[in-house]
Amino acid sequence: MTANITPAALQKNKPVKNVYKFFQREGTAFYGFISLWLLGFISLQLFPMAAALVISFTNFNGMSFDNTVFIGWSNYLEAFQSADAYYSMGQTLLYAILSIPLTLALALGLAMLLNQKLIGRGAYRTAFYLPTMVPIGATALIFKAILDSNTGFLNLFISLFRPNTVINWLTDYGLYCLVVMGVWSCGTQMVVFLAGLQGIPEEMHEAAAIDGASKLQIFRHVTWPLLTPITYFQVMLAIINAMQMFVPAAVLSQADSTSQFWNLKHSMLVFPAHALQQMMSSQRFGYGTALVWLLFIMVLIIALFVSKTSKYWVYYAVDQEEGGAKK
């Protein structure tokens, strides 16, 4: 005996079918998989950024909201009139200008060297990559032990040839010490360049050599153009990392006591350190967050500039806009 299915019963089961179809969609599965990441992004990144933007327009001291008032653009206007802000931003830009080209040039040179058929090539690759495995704080302590003016290994070594040599590396040449430290940890960039070199077909190099091209010409007209997309990627990451560098400067600046952790040596006063100093030492949280937002805007401007100019020096085998071969 067949049961009669009334229109009312069909209407009753319709929401269940709609829910079943909703969970069968690819979009639903996608958002289900990223839901934990999305929740973390909203709660740990997006919300704090929005809260920091609101705080930057107040005189919040970081401890209590009792006397907090809205002061408008005063924090930003003060930043543009502060000599310390200009100095620390100049230090940060100088660090980026010096460290990024040197790091990428050394990484590319090492990658090209280790891409050759050498005896013990795997051991060399491991040795050059190992510095990146050391935590940044430990790396800073190693450099501090080398560069300390009283007990540093570098001064002791120089004293073998010039007795009683005392050079205040960290005080007089602090920023350049940070640059050397950044260049020393170029293993990650080296690995990326090495992957790019191994992705270039060997037939292209052989064809150029048969046509009579020298090694320099092969690099200039074959290797380098094919590496420019990877170089562009490396430059963008390097800009972001260099502009927000703080931990190495903080560790190298400290004496035996860490009670003044936020007060860096003048030669190492980069912009993130200046912002944190205002927030933690001076308890000017509103002003400090305004400085952080100015740093974000500066990084964004530099990144957009590099992105806009990339069409003049980045080569793609396929046109990114039209999907055809780029001329």
Secondary structure, 3 states (H helix, E strand, C coil): CCCCCCHHHHHHHHHHHHHHHHHHCHHHHHHHHCHHHHHHHHHHHHHHHHHHHHHCCECCCCCCCCCCCECCCHHHHHHHHCHHHHHHHHHHHHHHHHHHHHHHHHHHHHHHHHCCCCCCHHHHHHHHHHHHHCCHHHHHHHHHHHHCCCCCHHHHHHHCCCCCCCCCHHHHCHHHHHHHHHHHCCHHHHHHHHHHHHCCCHHHHHHHHHCCCCHHHHHHHHHHHHHHHHHHHHHHHHHHHHHCCCHHHHHHHCCCCCCCCCCCCHHHCCHHHHHHHHHHCCCCHHHHHHHHHHHHHHHHHHHHHHHHHHHHCCCCCECCCCCCECC
